[in-house]
Amino acid sequence: MSLSIRLSRGGSKKRPYYRIVVADARSPRDGRFIEKIGNYNPLLAKDAEARIVLDADRARHWLGVGAQPTDRVARFLDAAGVKERAARNNPNKAKPGEKATERAEERAEKLKAQQEAEAETKATAAAAVEVATDDVAPEAHAVVEATSEETLAVNEATPDSEAGDTGANEGQSAQAPAEG
């Protein structure tokens, strides 16, 4: 018969309370057990003394008989100084899986292709502007500048269309009766 020292859940929904029990490994989690050696209340503060209550002598006895603690109970036993627990290290735990790695690589390739396309578009646009400016004579530059100055002067002389709209709105508000 293989023995385990494990947690048996009690308490109500969303209010867990565990008993630390020695049980046959084949029995259900909350089912039959051989002996209760402590309890664990995760709702209490981590520094509270009543959070974990453990009978260290009985735990040593059952460990001597061959009972195997679960990982959580092994942590409790290590904290109580009953049984030394080897530290675990899983350096691959935080690494993404194969599909996530593939998706990241695809995103990187798409981003790189998009950046290359934008750079190529900018280069062709710059080359087209450069060719267009080389073809135009210096006299044409002066004509374009003069035309743009005349356009600015004409725009400044004409009244804004927005100003006319506000005047129409003011007239409508003057005709509307005042509500009190």
Phi and psi in degrees as a GROMACS rama.xvg file:
@    title "Ramachandran Plot"
@    xaxis  label "Phi"
@    yaxis  label "Psi"
@TYPE xy
-91.6127  132.847  SER-2
-105.157  148.208  LEU-3
-135.374  146.787  SER-4
-104.198  114.391  ILE-5
-144.656  177.816  ARG-6
-94.258  140.32  LEU-7
-119.879  121.981  SER-8
-79.8148  139.891  ARG-9
-136.09  -166.11  GLY-10
84.2114  175.251  GLY-11
-96.3605  -177.983  SER-12
-61.2954  132.494  LYS-13
64.4801  10.8093  LYS-14
-134.864  71.4815  ARG-15
-70.9536  149.978  PRO-16
-150.791  129.935  TYR-17
-119.124  145.725  TYR-18
-103.722  139.421  ARG-19
-92.2917  115.221  ILE-20
-127.08  157.119  VAL-21
-102.73  123.562  VAL-22
-142.273  161.527  ALA-23
-67.0244  138.107  ASP-24
-63.2548  -23.2239  ALA-25
-84.3832  -15.6256  ARG-26
-77.4116  155.012  SER-27
-65.4813  161.561  PRO-28
-56.0375  -50.0112  ARG-29
-99.6752  14.1967  ASP-30
-92.1735  -142.968  GLY-31
-65.2879  140.617  ARG-32
-137.74  164.642  PHE-33
-87.6137  -48.7235  ILE-34
-152.135  142.527  GLU-35
-93.5043  123.893  LYS-36
-113.002  1.50259  ILE-37
172.723  -173.637  GLY-38
-147.997  163.554  ASN-39
-140.888  124.881  TYR-40
-118.566  97.9771  ASN-41
-69.9246  -11.0874  PRO-42
-78.348  -17.2363  LEU-43
-79.4948  161.505  LEU-44
-63.3163  151.947  ALA-45
-63.4299  -25.3785  LYS-46
-96.1087  4.15727  ASP-47
-74.2361  138.577  ALA-48
-70.4018  -30.2423  GLU-49
-82.5859  -1.47989  ALA-50
-62.3265  -46.5629  ARG-51
-126.6  119.864  ILE-52
-117.459  123.176  VAL-53
-139.618  133.297  LEU-54
-87.6071  97.5206  ASP-55
-63.9357  -36.9801  ALA-56
-63.7739  -44.3767  ASP-57
-68.2331  -35.2847  ARG-58
-63.7298  -43.625  ALA-59
-60.9497  -41.7985  ARG-60
-58.6434  -50.0408  HIS-61
-69.4612  -32.5581  TRP-62
-65.2291  -38.3752  LEU-63
-64.9661  -32.5883  GLY-64
-74.6089  -22.1443  VAL-65
119.752  11.6386  GLY-66
-70.5795  139.638  ALA-67
-105.189  123.017  GLN-68
-79.6735  149.627  PRO-69
-73.1073  172.415  THR-70
-61.6627  -45.2598  ASP-71
-65.1868  -42.9883  ARG-72
-68.2218  -33.5134  VAL-73
-62.5863  -35.4225  ALA-74
-63.8442  -43.0529  ARG-75
-63.3988  -42.6921  PHE-76
-66.0703  -36.36  LEU-77
-66.2383  -42.1956  ASP-78
-65.5342  -32.2437  ALA-79
-82.8293  -9.78286  ALA-80
81.9929  19.0658  GLY-81
-85.0633  -46.3161  VAL-82
-140.207  131.756  LYS-83
-73.6986  132.907  GLU-84
-112.073  129.158  ARG-85
-72.3954  137.296  ALA-86
-71.1853  142.249  ALA-87
-101.139  148.749  ARG-88
-143.18  118.7  ASN-89
-123.602  90.7405  ASN-90
-68.4128  -17.9628  PRO-91
-89.4542  0.492246  ASN-92
-60.8423  -41.7556  LYS-93
-88.2191  -4.93105  ALA-94
-73.2775  139.111  LYS-95
-70.8753  159.254  PRO-96
-74.4163  -178.171  GLY-97
-64.2067  -47.4879  GLU-98
-65.2751  -39.4787  LYS-99
-64.8614  -38.243  ALA-100
-64.5261  -42.0533  THR-101
-62.6641  -44.0976  GLU-102
-62.0093  -39.9289  ARG-103
-65.0335  -40.4607  ALA-104
-64.9912  -41.3307  GLU-105
-62.7108  -42.9938  GLU-106
-61.0837  -41.4973  ARG-107
-64.3325  -40.5436  ALA-108
-65.2565  -43.4705  GLU-109
-62.4337  -42.2815  LYS-110
-63.6237  -42.0087  LEU-111
-64.3  -43.9951  LYS-112
-63.5006  -40.3432  ALA-113
-64.0112  -42.8661  GLN-114
-64.959  -40.1395  GLN-115
-64.1019  -40.2432  GLU-116
-65.3095  -41.3797  ALA-117
-64.1022  -42.1057  GLU-118
-64.2714  -39.5934  ALA-119
-66.5076  -40.4432  GLU-120
-64.1469  -43.0012  THR-121
-64.2721  -39.3361  LYS-122
-66.0987  -42.1963  ALA-123
-68.6355  -36.8043  THR-124
-65.8026  -41.4884  ALA-125
-65.2934  -39.2599  ALA-126
-66.3264  -39.0207  ALA-127
-66.0477  -40.9485  ALA-128
-65.1669  -40.2786  VAL-129
-65.1  -41.4822  GLU-130
-65.6145  -40.7653  VAL-131
-66.3701  -38.4941  ALA-132
-73.4868  -28.239  THR-133
-71.2356  -33.5251  ASP-134
-75.1166  -25.8961  ASP-135
-83.4813  136.899  VAL-136
-76.5005  156.003  ALA-137
-59.378  -30.8086  PRO-138
-64.5461  -33.2815  GLU-139
-68.1395  -35.1558  ALA-140
-59.3733  -41.9249  HIS-141
-65.5093  -37.9807  ALA-142
-65.5074  -42.8376  VAL-143
-63.6427  -42.1049  VAL-144
-65.1654  -41.8133  GLU-145
-64.9836  -40.7536  ALA-146
-64.166  -41.2825  THR-147
-67.3331  -34.438  SER-148
-67.7022  -39.8934  GLU-149
-64.303  -40.0445  GLU-150
-63.3057  -40.8863  THR-151
-63.8761  -41.0831  LEU-152
-64.981  -40.2892  ALA-153
-66.2362  -41.7588  VAL-154
-64.2255  -35.8262  ASN-155
-70.6992  -32.2108  GLU-156
-75.6039  -32.6038  ALA-157
-78.4421  143.84  THR-158
-71.7005  150.793  PRO-159
-70.9526  143.839  ASP-160
-70.8051  -26.7402  SER-161
-67.6657  -35.8213  GLU-162
-64.4911  -40.1833  ALA-163
-64.1965  -38.0385  GLY-164
-65.3353  -39.9578  ASP-165
-67.4088  -33.6994  THR-166
-64.7619  -39.4627  GLY-167
-67.2148  -38.6596  ALA-168
-65.6131  -36.4993  ASN-169
-66.9188  -37.8352  GLU-170
-64.8069  -40.1167  GLY-171
-66.9744  -39.2133  GLN-172
-69.6247  -27.8581  SER-173
-71.953  -32.2328  ALA-174
-78.4554  -26.9207  GLN-175
-71.8392  136.291  ALA-176
-69.2999  147.887  PRO-177
-81.7418  129.557  ALA-178
-95.6367  142.647  GLU-179
